Amino acid sequence: MGKANNPGNNSKPRGKVSAFHVLMILVGANLMFLFAPDFGLLNSILYIPDLYTWSATVGGFLLLVLGFRGFFKKL
């Protein structure tokens, strides 16, 4: 029979979560949540022109994508 490896030998280093990327994700999600055309919270309370709502929604989506790209880094 083969010898089993120790759990200490098989352990991989844990990944590191970037705080900056977490903040990017939160800001992007808030922008989309607040300014989404026809569904956003601020858009339902106040009249905000479509130019600002669509640009904020696209900007929030880009922040989400960029935040998730660098969210988890290996050591």
Secondary structure as UniProt FT lines:
FT   HELIX           7..10
FT   STRAND          16..17
FT   HELIX           19..35
FT   TURN            37..39
FT   HELIX           41..45
FT   HELIX           50..69
FT   STRAND          72..73
//
